[in-house]
Amino acid sequence: MNDEDALDTSHGSSFSPGPNTSTSISTLDLDDHQHTLSPPTEYPVTDTNESPSQNSNVSTPGLSESDRNFSQISLDDVYASQEESASHEEPQEEEPRPYPAVRIDVSEDSAPHIQQISVPTAIHEEEEREDTRSPSLPHTPHSAPSPSRSEPHALSPQPPSTPTASVSNPSLVVRAPAAPPVPSSSKHRPVRSVGPSILDKVVSKTRPPFLPPKNRDEDRKHMADWEAMMKRSRQAEEKRRKALQDRRLARERRIEESLHIWEKEVVPDWRAVQRRPELKKLWWSGIPTKLRASMWEKAVGNPLALSKDSYRSCLTRARRAISNKTFSIAIMDLLEDDIRSTLPSLHIFHPETGPMYQDLKDILCAWVVARSDEGLGYTRGVAKIAGMFLINMPPPQAFVVMRNLLERHCLRSFYGGPGAKDDVEAYYRIFDTLLADGMPKIYFNFKQHQISPAAYLPDWLIPLFLDHLPFEACARIWDVLMLEGDAFLYRAALSILAVLEPRLFFPDRRELLELLRGESKAALEVAKRDGKPLNGGKYEIYGVDEETLWERIDSMEDWWKESTWTRLIQRELPDL
């Protein structure tokens, strides 16, 4: 019978060998739906018409004992459907097993024992499907013929949690003793690191990760060059700092030497400063410390017509409200928290050890009572202003000057609460216009990142720069602010942005906002490494000091015009 005849009979329930199949037959590949013929494999001649019990004792080479149990494959429709569903699975070849495998039963029994069991029918069927999917794999005969399929299986029950392994010899099962529990310990065994050392991690930073690695000599050379460069940078920074310090000391000496001019020409008539440019320039250089209180008081004036007893009366009302427990607890908590953050580098307003803590608290309570008559509450940041006044003058005088200064329209708008929201927005537009005219690069950078003046300007103006600038720079700004008014607030704010300009071009909006708040992580790390104090002005970590800031203020003479400020005020605030 030829191959086509064999293919025609593959759908029947029996197979009749032809005359040329005395030594080999063509086996059927059941993995394919078309029942194609696979290469012939040498097997003894068997009659498929015989019953399974008659062929059960036939020794078939290449099959193990468990394989011979169900070596008779019936090609009826039931088994054909099972093989057809299994044909979709990818055939997996089994490695030849020269030695009989054992199944290890690891349970909690105290003594090991060996139990004779038979493999369940499911295991035979699984092995039968695997042998059918790969009939051409040879098997090593290593066991005697097993009983026929009709014999009953003696299956010993196994607990479901017992881990078992697939075996070739199903009659042998070895049960091993349970492993002793490993004691848990919170301490880890020290393991020697196999990775790079700390020095290697530093050295590796001299090469980008996407480039091939350097050799050791080149790496050392580049590391030495980097250290030399950093050393020169530190020397240049120290030289610049020393030059600025010398300039500041020289300016202070000139101020002290000009004291007689102040006493002779400015103190008798301070308005002469507005008429004489040389006296105005002298004022801009800084007021002598001993004359600062009187000059501030004269420059601010008393438009509210407050008496000298106004402080005592407001403080008496505040103490009465505190004793009667009618003073707002929320305002008191906000006030105390504001005091703790007032000029921390001076340590004179500390709640426990500061000698001027009680004076600052009294003046703030009196200010709250005075504003309560207008329906206004406490504004965070006013403690810095009150503290600056207390450093230079006694509390009654400081209270009067502070109230009159905060009544100027720009500061009153920022301290006026929700009712002054429209005026604050107008001042934001004025600042945006000045920024676009004087520093267009910064303006367009802020617009690109959607950063408006509301994100940083109130933090500067409400405490009058005391949170962000060094104390000496703030004192000099205050000297000019008392004389020039609200316009100088904006000029000083623009000069701060001019000093920070090299740092403002971040690709990330979050990083830019952190820098404007004085919280840049990179600058803080550098300041910690250099040992700079972090309890002063927030912008000191950026190198903003009095001399650098004043250089920018002086350089704005080329484009800053008071007429521009007046025109913008009339446009945005016509009712002022």
Salt bridges, closest charged atoms under 4 A:
ASP67 OD2 - HIS139 ND1 3.76
GLU84 OE1 - HIS33 ND1 3.80
GLU94 OE1 - ARG97 NH1 3.52
ASP105 OD2 - ARG175 NH2 2.76
ASP109 OD2 - ARG175 NH1 2.94
GLU126 OE1 - ARG129 NH2 2.73
ASP131 OD1 - HIS139 NE2 3.65
ASP200 OD1 - ARG216 NH1 3.85
ASP217 OD1 - ARG220 NH1 3.62
GLU218 OE2 - HIS222 NE2 3.94
ASP225 OD2 - LYS221 NZ 3.27
GLU237 OE2 - ARG240 NH2 3.05
GLU237 OE2 - ARG241 NH2 3.57
GLU238 OE1 - ARG241 NH1 2.71
ASP246 OD2 - LYS242 NZ 3.50
GLU252 OE2 - ARG248 NH1 2.74
GLU265 OE1 - ARG276 NH2 2.96
ASP269 OD2 - ARG275 NH2 3.03
GLU278 OE2 - ARG276 NE 2.92
ASP309 OD1 - ARG312 NH2 2.96
GLU336 OE2 - LYS361 NZ 2.96
ASP337 OD1 - ARG340 NH2 3.62
ASP337 OD2 - ARG380 NH1 2.60
ASP338 OD1 - LYS384 NZ 2.94
ASP362 OD2 - ARG319 NH2 3.28
ASP373 OD1 - ARG317 NH2 3.10
GLU374 OE1 - ARG412 NH1 3.48
GLU407 OE2 - ARG412 NH1 2.98
ASP423 OD2 - HIS409 NE2 3.78
ASP432 OD2 - LYS447 NZ 3.54
ASP479 OD2 - ARG292 NH2 2.94
GLU484 OE2 - LYS280 NZ 3.37
ASP508 OD2 - ARG510 NH2 3.67
GLU514 OE2 - ARG510 NH1 3.02
GLU519 OE1 - ARG517 NE 3.35
ASP530 OD1 - ARG529 NE 3.50
GLU546 OE2 - ARG251 NH2 2.13
GLU546 OE2 - ARG476 NH1 3.59
GLU547 OE1 - ARG247 NH2 3.68
GLU547 OE2 - ARG251 NE 3.56
GLU551 OE2 - ARG247 NH1 2.67
GLU557 OE2 - ARG491 NH2 2.92
GLU572 OE1 - ARG429 NE 2.77
GLU572 OE2 - ARG571 NH2 3.12
